[in-house]
Amino acid sequence: MDILFSVGERLFEAGKRKESIPFYQLVIENEKDSHSERFSLSQYRLFRATLGANAEDNWKAVIRFEPYRNRLPENYQLDGLLQLANVSFVLQRWSDMEKYADELRLLASKVYEHEWRKRKNAKTCEPLKTERHLVVYYGQGFLLKGAALQMQGLYGEAKKYVQGYADLDWFELLDDTGRMEVEKFKTWAKANMYTYDLLMGDTQVLPEYLDFLDKHPAEIPAGLLTIMEAASKFDLSIDHVLERYSAEIERFYEHQDQINKGRHYNFRYFKIAYELKRGRMNKALDEILCCMDLADLC
């Protein structure tokens, strides 16, 4: 078992994740103690190695790994929960996403307190080794919880979680990487507050939101979906927005990842209602046909 696990680890760490799969599978099939760290780590590595573009395969990977998520050492637990929440987001399993986000918040808070006390009381100590900076897991626990609530239409509830990641400058264990992550969370917090306000019917924030998107172009795909959803719900005229961002809308077709494919489909779906409310039947029909094509790709 030691040799099989060691080979799997070397392949995984070298970026050869697919090649590592048979070795982890052999460890899982032959390990007698299902509570051993080696068995749990093999389940975690197999989960990470088998994630891909196929939604059904990803859900099978979640089901296979989930029972072992709490048996891992805490550094791997953090990343396992983050990955489970992200996969649940892509699969649109909102209650599962909430569950993992809740677990991630609790664990990240516990680990932070332990790490802070450890470094405060010792002149030299080895920090917990995690794949991402600890502040990422802490902030993502709040952000993902809010995202899950948003997707269920619970915008007021989602807004309550924004304060959990809007300003993480107080985080004691920050290095340069951590400070960069904190700035990202500040940007996402602003974007999400605009999102929740718009989706709750506060259309007066639209000009301010558009200025924000111009300053943060990475937020444009998500922003366009939010604006289109609000326009379809509240009969908001956004023809000027569609013209302003016509090039970005065309670039939706270039995205190959599942999250942006889903955004593109939902953007077109809400645009059907938008065009129908304006009596533009031909444009609505074009959007229906586009949705049909995208449904085969998502």
C-alpha positions as CSV (number, residue, x, y, z in Angstrom):
1,M,0.0,0.0,0.0
2,D,2.8,2.4,0.9
3,I,4.4,2.1,-2.6
4,L,1.0,2.5,-4.4
5,F,0.1,5.5,-2.4
6,S,3.6,7.1,-2.9
7,V,3.5,6.6,-6.7
8,G,0.0,8.1,-6.8
9,E,1.2,11.1,-4.8
10,R,4.2,11.7,-7.0
11,L,2.0,11.6,-10.1
12,F,-0.6,13.9,-8.6
13,E,1.9,16.4,-7.4
14,A,3.5,16.4,-10.8
15,G,0.2,17.4,-12.4
16,K,-0.4,13.9,-13.9
17,R,-3.8,13.5,-12.2
18,K,-5.4,11.1,-14.6
19,E,-2.3,8.9,-14.4
20,S,-2.6,8.8,-10.6
21,I,-6.2,7.5,-10.6
22,P,-5.4,3.8,-10.9
23,F,-3.0,3.9,-7.9
24,Y,-5.5,5.6,-5.6
25,Q,-8.2,3.2,-6.7
26,L,-5.9,0.3,-5.8
27,V,-5.2,1.8,-2.4
28,I,-9.0,2.3,-1.8
29,E,-9.8,-1.3,-2.9
30,N,-7.1,-2.9,-0.8
31,E,-6.8,-0.7,2.3
32,K,-8.3,-2.6,5.3
33,D,-8.8,0.4,7.5
34,S,-11.3,2.8,5.9
35,H,-10.6,5.3,8.7
36,S,-6.8,5.5,8.0
37,E,-5.4,8.8,6.7
38,R,-4.0,7.1,3.7
39,F,-7.5,5.8,2.7
40,S,-9.1,9.2,3.2
41,L,-6.4,11.0,1.3
42,S,-6.8,8.5,-1.6
43,Q,-10.5,9.3,-1.7
44,Y,-9.8,13.0,-1.7
45,R,-7.1,12.7,-4.5
46,L,-9.4,10.5,-6.5
47,F,-12.2,13.1,-6.2
48,R,-9.9,15.9,-7.4
49,A,-8.4,13.8,-10.2
50,T,-11.8,12.7,-11.6
51,L,-13.4,16.1,-11.8
52,G,-13.9,17.3,-15.4
53,A,-16.5,18.7,-17.8
54,N,-19.1,15.9,-17.5
55,A,-21.8,16.9,-15.0
56,E,-22.9,13.3,-14.4
57,D,-19.3,12.1,-13.7
58,N,-18.7,15.1,-11.4
59,W,-21.8,14.2,-9.4
60,K,-20.7,10.6,-9.1
61,A,-17.3,11.9,-7.8
62,V,-19.1,14.1,-5.2
63,I,-21.2,11.1,-4.0
64,R,-18.1,8.9,-3.7
65,F,-16.0,11.4,-1.8
66,E,-18.6,13.1,0.4
67,P,-18.7,10.5,3.2
68,Y,-14.9,10.9,3.8
69,R,-14.7,14.7,3.8
70,N,-14.6,15.0,7.5
71,R,-12.0,12.2,8.0
72,L,-9.2,14.2,6.3
73,P,-6.6,16.3,8.0
74,E,-7.9,19.9,8.3
75,N,-5.8,21.3,5.6
76,Y,-7.3,18.9,3.1
77,Q,-10.7,19.2,4.6
78,L,-10.7,22.9,3.7
79,D,-9.9,22.3,0.1
80,G,-12.3,19.4,-0.1
81,L,-15.2,21.4,1.2
82,L,-14.4,24.3,-1.2
83,Q,-14.3,21.9,-4.2
84,L,-17.6,20.2,-3.1
85,A,-19.3,23.6,-2.9
86,N,-17.9,24.7,-6.3
87,V,-19.0,21.5,-8.0
88,S,-22.5,21.9,-6.4
89,F,-22.7,25.4,-7.8
90,V,-22.0,24.1,-11.3
91,L,-24.5,21.3,-10.8
92,Q,-27.1,23.7,-9.5
93,R,-27.5,21.8,-6.3
94,W,-28.2,24.7,-4.0
95,S,-29.0,23.0,-0.7
96,D,-25.8,20.9,-1.1
97,M,-23.8,24.0,-1.8
98,E,-25.2,25.7,1.3
99,K,-24.3,22.7,3.4
100,Y,-20.7,22.6,2.2
101,A,-20.4,26.4,2.5
102,D,-21.6,26.3,6.1
103,E,-19.1,23.5,6.9
104,L,-16.3,25.5,5.2
105,R,-17.1,28.6,7.2
106,L,-17.1,26.8,10.5
107,L,-13.9,24.9,9.8
108,A,-12.0,27.9,8.4
109,S,-12.9,29.9,11.5
110,K,-11.7,27.1,13.8
111,V,-8.4,26.7,11.8
112,Y,-7.9,30.5,11.8
113,E,-8.3,30.7,15.6
114,H,-5.9,27.8,16.1
115,E,-3.3,29.2,13.7
116,W,-3.5,32.7,15.2
117,R,-2.9,31.4,18.7
118,K,-0.1,29.1,17.6
119,R,1.8,31.9,15.9
120,K,1.1,34.3,18.7
121,N,2.5,32.0,21.4
122,A,5.5,30.6,19.5
123,K,8.4,32.5,18.1
124,T,8.8,30.0,15.3
125,C,6.2,27.5,14.2
126,E,5.3,25.8,11.0
127,P,2.1,27.2,9.4
128,L,-0.6,24.8,8.3
129,K,0.1,23.9,4.7
130,T,-3.0,24.6,2.5
131,E,-3.4,24.7,-1.3
132,R,-4.8,28.2,-1.1
133,H,-4.2,30.9,1.4
134,L,-6.3,30.4,4.6
135,V,-8.2,33.7,4.0
136,V,-9.6,32.2,0.7
137,Y,-11.3,29.4,2.6
138,Y,-12.7,31.8,5.2
139,G,-14.0,34.3,2.6
140,Q,-15.3,31.7,0.2
141,G,-17.4,30.1,3.0
142,F,-19.4,33.4,3.2
143,L,-19.4,34.1,-0.5
144,L,-20.6,30.6,-1.6
145,K,-23.3,30.7,1.1
146,G,-24.6,34.0,-0.4
147,A,-24.4,32.6,-3.9
148,A,-26.4,29.6,-3.0
149,L,-29.1,31.8,-1.4
150,Q,-29.1,34.1,-4.4
151,M,-29.8,31.2,-6.8
152,Q,-32.8,30.4,-4.7
153,G,-34.1,33.9,-4.9
154,L,-33.3,34.7,-1.3
155,Y,-31.5,38.0,-2.0
156,G,-32.1,39.6,1.4
157,E,-30.7,36.6,3.1
158,A,-27.7,36.5,0.7
159,K,-26.9,40.2,1.5
160,K,-26.3,39.3,5.1
161,Y,-23.3,37.2,4.2
162,V,-21.6,39.9,2.2
163,Q,-20.2,41.5,5.3
164,G,-18.4,38.3,6.0
165,Y,-15.9,38.9,3.1
166,A,-16.3,42.5,2.2
167,D,-13.4,43.7,4.5
168,L,-10.9,41.0,5.6
169,D,-8.1,43.4,6.4
170,W,-8.4,42.3,10.0
171,F,-7.2,38.8,9.1
172,E,-4.0,38.4,11.2
173,L,-2.2,35.9,9.1
174,L,-1.9,37.8,5.8
175,D,1.2,37.8,3.6
176,D,1.4,39.4,0.1
177,T,-0.7,36.6,-1.4
178,G,-3.3,36.9,1.3
179,R,-3.6,40.7,0.8
180,M,-4.2,40.1,-2.9
181,E,-7.0,37.7,-2.0
182,V,-8.5,40.2,0.4
183,E,-8.7,42.8,-2.4
184,K,-10.5,40.2,-4.7
185,F,-13.1,39.7,-2.0
186,K,-13.6,43.4,-1.7
187,T,-14.4,43.6,-5.4
188,W,-16.7,40.6,-5.3
189,A,-18.5,42.0,-2.3
190,K,-19.2,45.3,-4.2
191,A,-20.3,43.3,-7.3
192,N,-22.6,41.1,-5.2
193,M,-24.2,44.0,-3.4
194,Y,-25.1,45.6,-6.8
195,T,-26.4,42.2,-7.9
196,Y,-28.7,41.7,-4.9
197,D,-29.9,45.3,-5.0
198,L,-30.8,45.0,-8.7
199,L,-32.5,41.7,-8.3
200,M,-34.5,43.1,-5.4
201,G,-35.9,45.8,-7.7
202,D,-33.6,48.7,-6.9
203,T,-33.0,49.6,-10.5
204,Q,-31.6,53.1,-9.6
205,V,-28.2,51.5,-8.9
206,L,-27.8,50.4,-12.6
207,P,-25.7,53.5,-13.7
208,E,-23.4,53.0,-10.7
209,Y,-23.2,49.3,-11.5
210,L,-22.2,49.9,-15.1
211,D,-19.4,52.2,-13.9
212,F,-18.2,49.5,-11.6
213,L,-18.2,46.9,-14.4
214,D,-16.2,49.3,-16.7
215,K,-13.6,49.4,-13.9
216,H,-13.7,45.6,-13.3
217,P,-14.0,44.0,-16.7
218,A,-13.6,40.5,-15.2
219,E,-17.0,41.0,-13.6
220,I,-18.8,41.8,-16.9
221,P,-20.1,38.3,-17.8
222,A,-21.7,37.8,-14.4
223,G,-22.9,41.5,-14.4
224,L,-24.6,41.2,-17.8
225,L,-26.5,38.2,-16.5
226,T,-27.6,40.1,-13.5
227,I,-28.7,43.1,-15.5
228,M,-30.6,41.0,-18.0
229,E,-32.4,39.1,-15.2
230,A,-33.4,42.3,-13.5
231,A,-34.6,43.8,-16.8
232,S,-36.8,40.8,-17.6
233,K,-38.3,40.9,-14.1
234,F,-38.8,44.6,-13.6
235,D,-39.5,45.8,-17.2
236,L,-36.3,47.8,-17.2
237,S,-35.1,49.1,-20.6
238,I,-31.5,48.1,-21.2
239,D,-31.1,48.4,-24.9
240,H,-28.3,50.9,-24.3
241,V,-26.5,48.4,-22.1
242,L,-26.8,45.7,-24.8
243,E,-25.3,48.0,-27.4
244,R,-22.6,49.2,-25.0
245,Y,-21.5,45.6,-24.2
246,S,-22.3,44.0,-27.6
247,A,-18.7,42.8,-28.0
248,E,-18.6,41.2,-24.6
249,I,-21.9,39.5,-25.3
250,E,-20.5,38.0,-28.5
251,R,-17.5,36.7,-26.5
252,F,-19.9,34.6,-24.4
253,Y,-19.6,32.1,-27.2
254,E,-15.8,31.8,-26.6
255,H,-16.2,30.6,-23.0
256,Q,-15.7,26.8,-22.6
257,D,-16.0,26.5,-18.8
258,Q,-19.2,25.3,-17.3
259,I,-19.9,28.3,-15.2
260,N,-19.7,30.8,-18.1
261,K,-21.6,28.4,-20.4
262,G,-24.4,28.4,-17.8
263,R,-24.3,32.2,-17.5
264,H,-24.6,32.5,-21.3
265,Y,-27.6,30.1,-21.4
266,N,-29.3,32.0,-18.5
267,F,-28.6,35.4,-20.2
268,R,-30.3,34.2,-23.4
269,Y,-33.2,32.7,-21.3
270,F,-33.9,36.0,-19.6
271,K,-33.5,37.9,-22.8
272,I,-36.4,35.9,-24.3
273,A,-38.8,37.5,-21.7
274,Y,-37.1,40.9,-22.2
275,E,-37.7,40.8,-26.0
276,L,-41.3,39.5,-25.7
277,K,-42.2,42.3,-23.3
278,R,-41.0,44.8,-26.0
279,G,-43.1,43.1,-28.7
280,R,-39.9,42.1,-30.6
281,M,-41.1,38.6,-31.6
282,N,-38.3,37.9,-34.1
283,K,-35.6,38.7,-31.6
284,A,-37.3,36.6,-29.0
285,L,-37.4,33.7,-31.5
286,D,-33.7,34.1,-32.2
287,E,-33.0,33.9,-28.4
288,I,-35.2,30.7,-28.1
289,L,-33.2,29.1,-30.9
290,C,-30.0,30.2,-29.2
291,C,-31.1,28.6,-25.9
292,M,-31.9,25.4,-27.7
293,D,-28.4,25.3,-29.2
294,L,-26.8,26.2,-25.9
295,A,-28.8,23.5,-24.0
296,D,-27.0,20.9,-26.0
297,L,-23.6,22.3,-25.1
298,C,-24.1,23.0,-21.4
